[in-house]
Amino acid sequence: QVQLVESGGGSVQPGGSLRLSCVTSGFTFDSMPIGWFRQAPGKEREGVSCISASGMTQNYARFVRGRFAISRDNGKKSVYLQMNGLQPEDTAVYHCATGPDACRDEWTHWGHGTQVTVAS
């Protein structure tokens, strides 16, 4: 059974930082791309970032480029999202997600998410 469990969300002030983590099980982690999408109330789901199976390639949505950094640890079957320079518009539930086409925003499995709130 595929499982993805996120942690690390919270409330921060504008300009603050958070590091999200996602621990996975139930699939061959080091053969799959994996990434993060977010969803704010009343808005469409949007892809944030993804990383290739090897970790050599990272993609970012234009609205987080230069502020967020994705990484993975294949030995720990985990993916991370370092978020710097957070702004109120980054407020959303962040989900880690995987699938063969995860880096084309096509996910087959995702976790329940972790809430990120940015407010002064």
Backbone as numpy.savetxt, mean C-alpha at the origin, in Angstrom:
# Nx Ny Nz CAx CAy CAz Cx Cy Cz
-5.15 -20.52 1.92 -5.99 -19.34 1.92 -5.11 -18.10 1.92
-5.34 -17.23 0.94 -4.56 -16.00 0.85 -4.99 -15.02 1.93
-4.02 -14.49 2.64 -4.30 -13.49 3.66 -3.31 -12.35 3.56
-3.81 -11.14 3.70 -2.98 -9.94 3.75 -3.47 -9.12 4.94
-2.57 -8.77 5.83 -2.94 -8.06 7.05 -2.11 -6.78 7.16
-2.79 -5.65 7.10 -2.13 -4.36 7.16 -2.05 -3.84 8.59
-1.05 -3.00 8.82 -0.92 -2.29 10.09 -0.15 -1.00 9.86
-0.15 -0.14 10.88 0.67 1.06 10.81 -0.08 2.35 10.54
-1.39 2.25 10.29 -2.16 3.47 10.08 -2.29 4.27 11.36
-2.88 5.45 11.24 -3.08 6.29 12.41 -3.46 7.69 12.01
-3.40 8.59 12.98 -3.72 10.01 12.75 -2.45 10.84 12.87
-2.22 11.67 11.88 -1.06 12.55 11.89 -1.45 13.93 11.42
-0.61 14.89 11.72 -0.81 16.25 11.23 -0.24 16.38 9.82
-0.71 17.36 9.07 -0.14 17.59 7.73 1.37 17.74 7.80
2.04 17.09 6.86 3.49 17.07 6.85 4.10 15.91 7.58
3.28 15.16 8.29 3.77 14.03 9.07 4.05 12.80 8.23
4.49 11.75 8.91 4.87 10.50 8.25 4.24 9.30 8.93
4.03 8.28 8.16 3.60 6.98 8.67 4.26 5.90 7.82
4.43 4.73 8.42 4.94 3.57 7.67 3.94 2.44 7.80
3.36 2.07 6.69 2.41 0.96 6.66 3.15 -0.35 6.40
2.66 -1.41 7.01 3.21 -2.74 6.80 2.09 -3.69 6.42
2.44 -4.72 5.68 1.47 -5.74 5.28 2.16 -7.09 5.31
1.66 -7.96 6.16 2.19 -9.32 6.25 1.25 -10.25 5.50
1.82 -11.15 4.71 0.99 -11.99 3.86 1.23 -13.48 4.13
0.29 -14.29 3.67 0.44 -15.74 3.73 -0.49 -16.36 2.71
-0.25 -17.64 2.39 -1.17 -18.39 1.54 -0.88 -18.32 0.05
0.21 -17.69 -0.35 0.58 -17.69 -1.76 2.10 -17.54 -1.86
2.61 -17.76 -3.06 4.06 -17.68 -3.27 4.44 -16.22 -3.39
4.80 -15.63 -2.26 4.98 -14.18 -2.19 6.00 -13.67 -3.20
7.13 -14.37 -3.30 8.22 -13.82 -4.11 8.01 -13.99 -5.61
6.83 -14.50 -6.00 6.54 -14.61 -7.43 5.45 -13.64 -7.87
4.97 -12.80 -6.96 3.83 -11.93 -7.26 4.17 -10.46 -7.05
3.72 -9.60 -7.98 3.77 -8.18 -7.67 2.78 -7.88 -6.55
3.00 -6.80 -5.85 2.12 -6.44 -4.74 2.14 -4.93 -4.59
1.08 -4.38 -4.05 1.04 -2.94 -3.93 0.00 -2.48 -2.95
-0.33 -1.21 -3.05 -1.29 -0.57 -2.16 -2.30 0.22 -2.98
-3.55 0.13 -2.57 -4.55 1.05 -3.07 -5.23 1.70 -1.88
-5.93 2.78 -2.12 -6.63 3.46 -1.04 -8.05 3.82 -1.47
-8.89 4.00 -0.48 -10.26 4.39 -0.76 -10.74 5.33 0.34
-11.14 6.51 -0.07 -11.70 7.50 0.86 -13.21 7.43 0.77
-13.92 7.85 1.83 -15.38 7.81 1.82 -15.95 8.55 0.62
-16.84 7.88 -0.09 -17.50 8.51 -1.22 -16.66 8.63 -2.47
-15.47 8.04 -2.45 -14.58 8.14 -3.62 -14.27 6.75 -4.17
-13.80 6.76 -5.41 -13.40 5.52 -6.05 -12.09 5.00 -5.44
-11.93 3.70 -5.51 -10.67 3.09 -5.13 -9.59 3.58 -6.10
-8.39 3.90 -5.58 -7.31 4.34 -6.46 -5.98 3.68 -6.09
-5.28 3.23 -7.10 -3.97 2.63 -6.89 -2.98 3.67 -6.42
-2.16 3.31 -5.45 -1.16 4.20 -4.88 0.24 3.84 -5.36
0.59 2.58 -5.22 1.95 2.16 -5.56 1.98 0.65 -5.71
2.95 0.16 -6.48 3.14 -1.28 -6.55 4.63 -1.57 -6.76
4.98 -2.82 -6.51 6.38 -3.24 -6.63 6.40 -4.61 -7.28
7.34 -4.80 -8.16 7.43 -6.07 -8.88 7.85 -7.20 -7.94
7.71 -8.43 -8.41 8.01 -9.61 -7.60 9.46 -9.59 -7.10
10.36 -9.14 -7.95 11.78 -9.10 -7.58 12.13 -7.91 -6.71
11.23 -6.90 -6.72 11.52 -5.66 -6.01 12.30 -4.65 -6.83
12.63 -5.00 -8.06 13.48 -4.13 -8.87 12.73 -2.94 -9.45
11.41 -3.07 -9.60 10.62 -2.01 -10.22 9.53 -1.55 -9.27
9.44 -0.24 -9.09 8.38 0.35 -8.27 7.62 1.37 -9.11
6.33 1.37 -8.96 5.48 2.35 -9.64 4.73 3.17 -8.60
4.49 4.43 -8.93 3.76 5.32 -8.02 2.72 6.12 -8.78
1.57 6.33 -8.14 0.60 7.26 -8.69 1.19 8.66 -8.63
0.79 9.49 -9.58 1.38 10.82 -9.68 1.17 11.63 -8.40
0.08 11.37 -7.68 -0.24 12.19 -6.52 0.58 11.81 -5.29
1.38 10.74 -5.35 2.24 10.39 -4.22 3.71 10.35 -4.59
4.00 10.52 -5.88 5.37 10.40 -6.35 6.25 11.43 -5.64
7.37 10.96 -5.12 8.30 11.83 -4.40 8.02 11.91 -2.91
6.87 11.42 -2.47 6.52 11.45 -1.04 6.47 10.07 -0.44
6.02 9.09 -1.20 5.85 7.72 -0.70 6.92 6.82 -1.29
7.27 5.76 -0.55 8.23 4.78 -1.04 7.76 3.38 -0.66
7.71 2.50 -1.64 7.29 1.12 -1.41 8.51 0.22 -1.37
8.44 -0.80 -0.54 9.51 -1.78 -0.47 8.92 -3.13 -0.08
9.70 -4.18 -0.27 9.22 -5.51 0.11 10.37 -6.30 0.68
10.02 -7.25 1.53 10.98 -8.20 2.11 10.45 -9.58 1.81
11.02 -10.22 0.79 10.50 -11.53 0.38 10.71 -12.59 1.46
11.74 -12.43 2.26 11.97 -13.39 3.34 10.90 -13.32 4.41
10.35 -12.13 4.62 9.29 -11.94 5.62 7.91 -11.93 5.00
7.84 -12.12 3.68 6.55 -12.09 2.97 5.77 -10.83 3.30
6.46 -9.72 3.27 5.87 -8.46 3.69 6.15 -7.34 2.70
5.26 -6.38 2.66 5.42 -5.18 1.86 5.18 -3.98 2.74
5.87 -2.89 2.42 5.82 -1.70 3.26 5.53 -0.47 2.39
4.95 0.55 3.03 4.75 1.82 2.36 5.16 2.93 3.32
6.27 3.57 3.02 6.71 4.72 3.80 6.04 5.95 3.21
5.31 6.67 4.04 4.55 7.83 3.58 5.06 9.07 4.29
5.63 9.97 3.54 6.13 11.24 4.07 5.34 12.40 3.49
5.41 13.53 4.13 4.72 14.71 3.62 3.22 14.50 3.46
2.61 13.83 4.41 1.19 13.52 4.30 0.34 14.78 4.31
-0.70 14.74 3.51 -1.63 15.86 3.37 -3.05 15.38 3.65
-3.97 16.30 3.99 -5.35 15.88 4.28 -5.97 15.05 3.16
-5.61 15.31 1.93 -6.18 14.54 0.82 -5.66 13.10 0.76
-4.68 12.77 1.58 -4.21 11.39 1.68 -5.05 10.57 2.65
-5.98 11.20 3.33 -6.85 10.49 4.26 -7.68 9.44 3.52
-7.57 8.20 3.98 -8.26 7.08 3.32 -7.96 5.80 4.10
-8.66 4.75 3.72 -8.28 3.41 4.17 -7.31 2.85 3.12
-6.15 2.40 3.59 -5.12 1.88 2.70 -5.12 0.36 2.79
-5.18 -0.27 1.62 -5.21 -1.72 1.53 -3.98 -2.21 0.79
-3.37 -3.28 1.26 -2.36 -3.92 0.44 -3.05 -4.96 -0.42
-2.57 -5.13 -1.63 -3.27 -5.95 -2.60 -2.29 -6.62 -3.54
-2.67 -7.80 -4.02 -1.79 -8.53 -4.91 -2.59 -9.18 -6.03
-1.90 -9.77 -6.96 -2.48 -10.42 -8.11 -1.48 -10.35 -9.24
-1.63 -11.19 -10.25 -0.66 -11.20 -11.36 -0.52 -9.85 -12.05
-1.60 -9.04 -12.05 -1.56 -7.73 -12.71 -1.71 -6.60 -11.70
-1.17 -6.80 -10.53 -1.32 -5.79 -9.47 -0.77 -4.45 -9.90
0.27 -4.43 -10.72 0.85 -3.15 -11.13 0.10 -2.52 -12.31
-1.02 -3.11 -12.67 -1.96 -2.46 -13.61 -3.29 -2.23 -12.90
-3.19 -2.12 -11.55 -4.38 -1.85 -10.72 -5.46 -2.93 -10.90
-5.04 -4.15 -11.11 -5.98 -5.28 -11.18 -5.56 -6.25 -10.08
-6.35 -6.24 -9.00 -6.00 -7.04 -7.83 -6.95 -8.22 -7.67
-6.44 -9.33 -7.22 -7.28 -10.49 -6.97 -7.48 -10.74 -5.48
-6.58 -10.23 -4.66 -6.70 -10.41 -3.21 -6.22 -9.13 -2.52
-6.90 -8.76 -1.45 -6.49 -7.60 -0.67 -6.89 -7.76 0.78
-6.28 -6.96 1.64 -6.58 -7.04 3.05 -7.72 -6.11 3.44
-8.03 -6.10 4.74 -9.14 -5.27 5.24 -8.79 -3.80 5.31
-7.49 -3.50 5.31 -7.08 -2.11 5.28 -6.71 -1.54 6.62
-6.03 -0.39 6.57 -5.67 0.35 7.77 -5.98 1.83 7.51
-6.60 2.47 8.50 -7.07 3.84 8.33 -5.90 4.82 8.50
-5.79 5.75 7.57 -4.84 6.86 7.66 -5.64 8.16 7.66
-5.45 8.96 8.70 -6.15 10.23 8.82 -5.13 11.35 8.98
-5.22 12.35 8.11 -4.31 13.49 8.15 -5.14 14.74 8.40
-4.93 15.34 9.56 -5.70 16.53 9.94 -4.92 17.33 10.96
-5.15 18.65 10.94 -4.45 19.51 11.90 -5.27 19.68 13.17
